[in-house]
Amino acid sequence: HSDVVGGAILTRDEALHERLRYLQNAVGAVPSPFDSWLVLRGLKTLPVRMDRHCENAMAIAQFLNEHPDVERVHYPGLSEHPNHDVARRQMSDFGGMVSFELKGDLDRARKFITSTKIFALAESLGGVESLLESPATMTHASIPPEERRKAGLPDGLIRLSVGIEALADLQKDLEGAF
């Protein structure tokens, strides 16, 4: 539900275990009772939410794949994705993260990401709400453009975290941004 962060570290390495145990004791990496309750509450609906994330993301990826203003779509659920076969073998579904390369320059990408109404502009991805970001203007803005492009981050790259909203609303929002 995007209201708590938690995790676990597992290891067979005894020395690493002792170091992590020391750090946990020293810094207090123990969730509060309320945080624990939030995690348990979220786990109850996680399968249903993930089904909706995956369903919406696949439909959005297909929508973008057919859009004339899109250069390329990166989503392992699409059969033309270079790692589709590996993803199909390793995953039960393809997740809610989609990225695509918008045709045009950095200004076009900037205009696109600031034109959506439902997709919120945010660097934090993976919530129940649909989010989008532009690496060239946000997470990787401090890297020179030539280096970004060499690293596979073109100016028109847009990353989406597709949420659980109504699919028709999400598609309409993206179409309005084009």
C-alpha positions in Angstrom: 0.0 0.0 0.0 3.1 2.3 -0.2 2.9 3.0 3.5 5.7 1.0 5.0 9.2 -0.3 4.0 10.5 -3.6 5.2 12.8 -6.3 4.2 14.8 -9.3 5.3 18.4 -10.4 4.9 19.2 -14.1 4.8 22.7 -15.6 4.7 24.5 -18.9 5.2 27.8 -17.0 5.9 28.3 -17.1 9.7 30.7 -14.1 9.7 28.3 -12.0 7.7 25.5 -13.1 10.0 27.4 -11.9 13.1 28.2 -8.6 11.5 24.5 -8.0 10.5 23.4 -9.1 13.9 25.8 -6.5 15.5 24.5 -3.8 13.2 20.9 -4.7 13.9 21.5 -4.4 17.6 23.6 -1.2 17.3 21.2 0.7 14.9 17.9 -0.8 15.9 16.8 -2.2 12.6 13.7 -3.7 14.1 10.2 -2.7 12.8 7.7 -1.1 15.2 4.5 -2.9 16.1 2.6 -0.6 13.8 5.0 -1.2 10.9 4.6 -4.9 11.5 0.8 -4.5 11.4 1.0 -2.6 8.1 3.2 -5.3 6.5 0.7 -8.0 7.7 -2.2 -6.0 6.4 -0.6 -5.4 3.0 0.3 -9.1 2.6 -3.4 -10.1 2.8 -4.1 -8.3 -0.5 -0.7 -8.6 -2.2 -1.7 -11.4 -4.6 -4.8 -9.5 -5.8 -2.9 -6.2 -6.2 0.0 -7.9 -8.1 -2.5 -9.6 -10.5 -3.9 -6.1 -11.2 -0.5 -4.5 -11.6 0.6 -7.2 -14.1 -2.7 -7.1 -16.0 -2.6 -3.3 -16.3 1.1 -3.3 -17.2 0.7 -5.8 -20.0 -2.1 -3.8 -21.5 -0.2 -0.5 -21.2 2.9 -2.1 -22.7 0.8 -3.4 -25.7 -0.9 0.1 -26.0 2.5 1.8 -26.0 4.0 -0.8 -28.4 1.4 0.2 -31.0 1.6 4.0 -30.4 3.2 6.0 -33.3 5.0 8.3 -30.9 6.8 5.5 -29.2 10.2 4.3 -30.4 10.5 1.2 -28.3 8.9 -0.5 -25.3 10.8 -2.4 -22.6 8.6 -4.9 -20.9 9.5 -8.6 -20.5 5.9 -9.7 -21.1 6.1 -8.6 -24.8 7.2 -11.5 -27.0 9.7 -9.2 -28.8 11.5 -8.3 -25.6 15.0 -9.8 -25.8 14.6 -11.5 -22.4 11.0 -12.6 -22.8 11.8 -16.4 -22.9 13.9 -16.1 -19.7 11.2 -14.0 -18.0 8.5 -16.5 -19.0 10.5 -19.4 -17.5 11.5 -17.6 -14.3 8.4 -15.5 -13.5 4.7 -16.3 -12.9 3.8 -13.0 -14.4 5.7 -10.0 -15.8 5.3 -7.3 -13.1 4.1 -3.7 -13.1 7.2 -1.9 -14.4 7.2 -0.7 -18.0 9.6 1.7 -19.7 9.4 3.1 -23.1 11.3 5.4 -25.4 9.3 8.4 -26.5 10.1 9.8 -30.0 11.6 13.3 -29.8 14.0 15.1 -27.6 14.5 15.9 -23.9 11.9 18.7 -24.0 9.3 16.3 -25.4 10.0 13.9 -22.6 9.8 16.7 -20.0 6.5 17.8 -21.5 5.1 14.3 -21.5 5.9 13.5 -17.8 4.4 16.8 -16.7 1.2 16.3 -18.7 -0.3 13.3 -17.0 -3.1 13.6 -14.4 -3.3 10.0 -13.0 0.3 9.0 -13.4 2.1 11.0 -10.7 5.6 12.3 -11.3 7.8 10.5 -8.8 11.2 8.8 -8.5 9.8 6.2 -6.1 8.3 3.3 -8.1 6.3 0.3 -7.1 3.2 1.6 -5.2 -0.5 1.0 -5.8 -0.7 4.3 -7.5 0.6 4.7 -11.1 3.8 6.7 -11.2 6.2 7.8 -13.9 9.6 9.3 -14.2 12.2 10.4 -16.7 15.7 9.2 -15.9 17.3 12.0 -18.0 15.6 14.7 -16.0 15.4 13.1 -12.6 17.4 10.1 -11.4 20.2 10.4 -13.9 20.1 14.2 -14.6 23.6 14.8 -13.2 25.2 12.3 -15.7 26.3 14.0 -19.0 23.8 13.2 -21.8 26.5 11.2 -23.9 27.2 9.0 -20.9 23.5 8.4 -20.2 23.0 7.4 -23.8 26.0 5.0 -23.8 24.5 3.4 -20.6 21.2 2.8 -22.5 19.3 5.8 -21.1 18.1 7.9 -24.0 16.6 11.3 -23.4 13.1 10.0 -24.3 13.2 7.1 -21.8 10.1 7.1 -19.6 9.7 4.7 -16.7 6.2 3.7 -15.5 5.1 2.0 -12.4 1.7 0.9 -13.5 -0.8 0.9 -10.6 -4.1 -0.7 -10.0 -6.4 2.1 -11.2 -8.9 1.4 -14.0 -7.0 0.5 -17.2 -9.2 2.8 -19.4 -8.3 5.7 -17.2 -4.6 5.0 -17.4 -4.6 4.6 -21.2 -6.6 7.9 -21.5 -4.1 9.7 -19.3 -1.1 8.5 -21.3 -2.9 9.3 -24.6 -3.5 12.8 -23.3 0.2 13.2 -22.5 1.1 12.3 -26.1 
